Amino acid sequence: MKIREKVWYEGIVSVLAGEQPYFTPLGFQIVNGVVKLKVYSSAKTSSLLTIYPEAVLNITDDPYLFFLSTFKEQTGGIPKDEVEFINGYPVLRKAYGYIMMKRRKFSPQGEVLLFDYNIEKIMDNPLYCDNIEPYSRCRAFLIEMIIYASKIRDVSIKEGAGDLLNRFEKSLDYSYEIVNKTCMDQAELGIANKLKEMVSGWLRK
Ligand SMILES: Cc1cc2nc3c(=O)[nH]c(=O)nc-3n(C[C@H](O)[C@H](O)[C@H](O)COP(=O)(O)O)c2cc1C
């Protein structure tokens, strides 16, 4: 697996919270060999990452895994049969690979907590060596839809967020157009339509 320094990537972080595996999509960047995460302090994930020092970054571009781990409440989250354990830590069975990490420090910055992690090990998932797909706008824009739907969910409960909500809704709708042009798989179109339905519920509130 090739991961470049300073590029912002997206992954799904996993922690073992007590006995329970917990998965959340997060952006990450590696600077001088240290993994950097920025997590909204209001998210449950940020408190779990402060409690449990070990975490895994699952490397994937599977929109379904992003969808389930973003909307845990609405979907029931990542099902058990998608989870495996490596050295006792929960990982996504279908990820391309894993970055096993140990926390160095964390500090608050405005609305977010900044986390630094040492890399213990980077592992490729042998299951995926011959399973690489070309770049697809379908996947990229479906993941954009998931990001904007999660922003709308989180902002729609705040007072006076009308302008921000309009911007997020525009971005979501633009991504939806691209998804409709480029995704031919019913499962992927199903996620897009479900996101539109969930968002219209949050916007009506
Ligand atoms: C691709 C992707 C990247 C994301 N990156 C971040 C991030 O870097 N920081 C963050 O706080 N939330 C990020 N989110 C949003 C969280 O994953 C989302 O709000 C999640 O539902 C929080 O889970 P929790 O409430 O269980 O903590 C991202 C979502 C997606 C789909």
The ligand as an ORCA input file, in Angstrom:
! r2SCAN-3c Opt
* xyz 0 1
  C     -15.493     10.111      4.202
  C     -15.845     10.761      5.529
  C     -14.869     11.468      6.214
  C     -15.152     12.074      7.457
  N     -14.159     12.730      8.114
  C     -14.398     13.263      9.340
  C     -13.330     13.887     10.084
  O     -12.168     13.963      9.632
  N     -13.621     14.381     11.314
  C     -14.873     14.292     11.857
  O     -15.066     14.751     13.001
  N     -15.908     13.721     11.182
  C     -15.688     13.193      9.939
  N     -16.712     12.587      9.245
  C     -18.049     12.539      9.850
  C     -18.165     11.429     10.900
  O     -17.707     10.192     10.386
  C     -19.637     11.258     11.262
  O     -20.118     12.472     11.761
  C     -19.902     10.129     12.237
  O     -21.281      9.880     12.176
  C     -19.506     10.432     13.665
  O     -19.783      9.267     14.416
  P     -20.055      9.303     15.991
  O     -21.197     10.245     16.201
  O     -20.352      7.897     16.324
  O     -18.785      9.792     16.618
  C     -16.454     11.982      8.001
  C     -17.442     11.260      7.299
  C     -17.153     10.678      6.077
  C     -18.221      9.918      5.344
*
